[in-house]
């Protein structure tokens, strides 16, 4: 069914070639301004330029995939929202009224909404990308969340969607998610990989109270204890405590790296997907950017494990791709920094070396 | 000569009216997303909306004033750049090749370059705003930097330029600076106001070495000791250790508050101007936003004194208005957050209250 075999994809993802590294820094150091004075914009420009393998990187098209999926574990009562909100929000995305639509529109970024595992079905909505793997995961407190075939199908979906867009000229990607209760599987993925205790990294998601937080921690603890996912086996982790949108995001990240495009990882759920992608193919690290520091406490632990700093910190905790949109814009800005600032020579400005 | 008497301007700057405060929060709380999930974007939207006094704020025009001035104290050898670079960079701004041009262009922001006190004269350059108060300040190690009449003229220049633009429909302003050696007077302003010791807050500016840093600290220390500026008298501080661009920026901030427009304060030099403006008219605090955390160490002290947090931290240390441009874009984004995200009711999404 899928045109991408996962093992082939993984084998084709290579680290970024460092051959232009010195030339990229030399170009920025020659610009008429104090050396390294644009700080992290220079870091972003450097990384984007080496991904594209050029001294004149250009963002030609920008897409956020917002993967929507439901979670069997939602029946444990661990969110302030009812499960039907996943379905309702997908309709809101398609109408363009949600937060990610508003922010992405402001930045000229396309939002592609993917039903990768919503419980309900959709009528109409020709813009919706219909790639449902199942009608929601199963409740991981009782049984594994998904089968291995489903996990691989969801990952391959992400790879394929990126490859289709890349073929159309899109070369900057962002991740996004929608799925009531999905901070629960994301926290479980974090704990499964790092060994962190659920009570130290579990947060309030959309805003649960103290009693619900205790229940959520207990659900994660029991799920991990029951299934014992192997910390170095990302497919095993997805099967036992994952989510379809987390798997889709992991696939999107693999797809971006396969197509040699930078990809901005949104927030907590997306970063769980990034951890899965990194376990599958460590070379994806060269292609990923962490959008922002989420208010969800486990997010900082995830970024520490990955070893990348967020681009902004605006105290957000929403998902959908909202943080990715903001950070993608700063990556695009960074390409203009590299391309368009005049050098000391071009601007006829005396450099410190002239003193 | 000036159409704005400073005392009149100050008396007309009032605090923002809180009458819409609850309505602004109610509007955002009704949006189909978890409560307060957009974090600081909501704070920005709230502040911009109350400045404009509307639930539907709209940014209609965006201008950064980049004030350029020279400093007599530059002759003490406290920068990695020679003084003529101020003049050369003004030409670069006018040609559109400098960092602030590139970043502002990306965001659709006009850059208005003001000669408020550059040592050399300019030929041609019809776009240059010619408001030179003097051919640079005097060396504050030997004599006061400027006269009281010059300080007031420079401040009034800022007020007037903003008021002209506001009359043309611009309603979001940013500050910017260019002036070789101007971290030295800015640090002196910080120390004069807060009583901080120069050795604890003086930084490396454009990148000076250890020996030059020692010299710079000594120049600031001696200047303050010689002139004894009064910590509560902003005009006295400007006269003794200030700069024309710092005074112009202070005036721009007063002008924005006078015209009830939000203004984004760029970096270290601009924040020295903001401190002067706040001493002149404490109500300006309601109108100012701190763009970013500069790498210059004294900048964090300045923001602590002001009591506002920066919008981003990208490890920049450039000035010109580069940080302001990035933060202005995030303020504009915040207006779309307030205006365009659909409510639970509009989107037909179940809110937590429906559970």
Interface residues (C-beta under 8 A of the other chain):
Chain A: X31 X32 X33 X34 X35 X37 X38 X39 X40 X41 X80 X81 X82 X84 X85 X88 X89 X91 X92 X95 X97 X98 X99 X102 X103 X105 X106 X205 X206 X207 X295 X312 X313 X314 X315 X316 X317 X318 X322 X326 X329 X330 X332 X333 X336 X337 X340 X341 X342 X346 X347 X348 X349 X350 X352 X354 X355
Chain B: X31 X32 X33 X34 X35 X37 X38 X39 X40 X41 X80 X81 X82 X84 X85 X88 X89 X91 X92 X95 X97 X98 X99 X102 X103 X105 X106 X205 X206 X207 X295 X312 X313 X314 X315 X316 X317 X318 X322 X326 X329 X330 X332 X333 X336 X337 X340 X341 X342 X346 X347 X348 X349 X350 X352 X354 X355
